[in-house]
Amino acid sequence: MKIKLFLTTALFATLLIPAGAQAQGTVRGAEEGAEQGGQAAGPLGAIVGGAVGAATGTVGGILGVDDRPRFREYVVRQHRPSYRYSEELRVGAVLPESGVTYDDVPVEYHAPGYRYTYVNERPVLVEPRTRRIVEIIE
């Protein structure tokens, strides 16, 4: 009975994840997948939705494949100061509130609602509310 419920919930949660989740990063994809799965099927749906959302978010990233190189060039041309981050620079790391300069991502890069900064000589996308790194632009 539990296995049947789990499989039904997993299928239901997978079908409810919108196509837009593919354009999100791992962290955001997981958050949105868990929220939607939780609404659709309770705690079990949140677990499945979070995992599926993270997987789809990882595949797409926030910036599209074509936008990444152009965006990296854009950031380098801006000559913003690079913030020295002493911990491991990784997706999910939370940057400090002060000492870091955050800028809006221009519209042509299709990442509305995100900001960027330059950390350890690398451009990163940040979720502005939490200051969490959602994508490192290589």
C-alpha distance (Angstrom), angle and dihedral (degrees) to the residues before:
residue distance angle dihedral
M1 . . .
K2 3.82 . .
I3 3.79 92.1 .
K4 3.79 91.7 51.0
L5 3.82 90.5 49.2
F6 3.79 91.1 47.7
L7 3.82 93.6 49.8
T8 3.80 91.8 46.6
T9 3.80 91.0 48.4
A10 3.80 92.4 47.0
L11 3.79 92.1 50.9
F12 3.79 92.2 45.3
A13 3.83 92.8 48.7
T14 3.80 91.6 47.2
L15 3.79 92.0 52.7
L16 3.79 92.2 49.2
I17 3.78 96.3 56.3
P18 3.79 105.4 103.7
A19 3.78 122.7 -126.8
G20 3.81 87.5 -115.8
A21 3.79 89.8 69.9
Q22 3.79 87.9 73.2
A23 3.80 88.4 68.0
Q24 3.79 92.6 55.3
G25 3.78 130.3 89.3
T26 3.77 125.1 -107.9
V27 3.79 95.8 -95.3
R28 3.77 95.9 44.9
G29 3.81 92.0 41.8
A30 3.79 90.2 53.4
E31 3.81 92.6 47.6
E32 3.80 93.9 49.1
G33 3.81 93.6 42.2
A34 3.80 91.6 51.3
E35 3.78 92.0 47.8
Q36 3.79 94.2 48.9
G37 3.80 93.2 42.5
G38 3.81 90.4 49.3
Q39 3.79 91.6 51.8
A40 3.78 91.8 47.8
A41 3.79 101.6 41.8
G42 3.79 111.8 3.0
P43 3.81 126.2 -118.7
L44 3.79 95.5 -20.2
G45 3.80 89.9 50.7
A46 3.80 89.8 51.1
I47 3.80 90.8 55.2
V48 3.80 93.9 48.3
G49 3.80 93.3 40.7
G50 3.80 91.6 50.8
A51 3.79 92.7 52.4
V52 3.80 94.1 46.0
G53 3.80 92.0 44.4
A54 3.80 91.5 51.7
A55 3.80 91.3 50.0
T56 3.80 94.4 50.1
G57 3.79 91.2 43.9
T58 3.78 91.7 53.0
V59 3.78 92.5 52.3
G60 3.80 95.6 51.9
G61 3.77 105.1 29.7
I62 3.77 118.8 -162.2
L63 3.77 97.5 -84.7
G64 3.77 115.2 54.2
V65 3.78 120.4 -116.2
D66 3.80 90.9 -103.0
D67 3.81 93.4 47.6
R68 3.81 98.5 51.6
P69 3.84 99.6 74.0
R70 3.80 92.3 41.3
F71 3.80 91.6 48.2
R72 3.80 92.0 48.6
E73 3.81 90.0 52.4
Y74 3.81 89.8 47.5
V75 3.81 92.5 53.2
V76 3.81 92.5 47.4
R77 3.84 90.4 50.4
Q78 3.82 90.4 53.1
H79 3.83 90.9 65.2
R80 3.80 93.1 -146.7
P81 3.78 115.8 172.7
S82 3.78 114.1 -97.1
Y83 3.78 115.2 -122.6
R84 3.81 113.2 -134.6
Y85 3.81 107.3 -130.0
S86 3.80 112.1 -169.0
E87 3.81 97.1 -162.7
E88 3.80 128.4 68.8
L89 3.80 109.6 -65.1
R90 3.81 104.4 -130.4
V91 3.77 142.0 139.8
G92 3.78 107.9 -82.9
A93 3.80 96.0 32.9
V94 3.81 113.7 130.3
L95 3.78 115.7 -133.1
P96 3.80 121.5 -144.9
E97 3.78 121.8 -92.4
S98 3.80 94.1 -126.2
G99 3.77 131.8 41.8
V100 3.81 94.9 35.1
T101 3.80 123.1 97.2
Y102 3.81 112.3 -140.7
D103 3.81 121.2 -165.3
D104 3.79 132.2 -172.6
V105 3.79 117.1 -103.1
P106 3.83 107.8 -116.3
V107 3.81 115.0 -111.1
E108 3.80 94.5 -115.0
Y109 3.83 90.4 69.0
H110 3.82 93.3 61.5
A111 3.82 98.7 -130.6
P112 3.81 103.7 119.7
G113 3.76 115.8 -176.3
Y114 3.80 95.3 23.0
R115 3.78 129.8 105.1
Y116 3.76 129.8 -156.5
T117 3.75 137.2 -144.7
Y118 3.78 138.1 174.4
V119 3.81 113.9 -110.9
N120 3.81 124.6 178.2
E121 3.81 88.5 -13.3
R122 3.81 91.5 -55.4
P123 3.82 127.9 107.9
V124 3.79 114.8 -123.5
L125 3.80 134.6 -176.4
V126 3.78 115.4 -131.6
E127 3.79 133.5 -164.0
P128 3.83 98.4 -126.8
R129 3.80 99.1 -146.7
T130 3.81 94.3 56.0
R131 3.84 100.2 20.5
R132 3.81 86.1 -131.7
I133 3.81 117.1 154.2
V134 3.79 108.1 -117.8
E135 3.80 99.9 173.6
I136 3.79 137.1 13.1
I137 3.79 110.9 -150.2
E138 3.81 110.3 -137.8
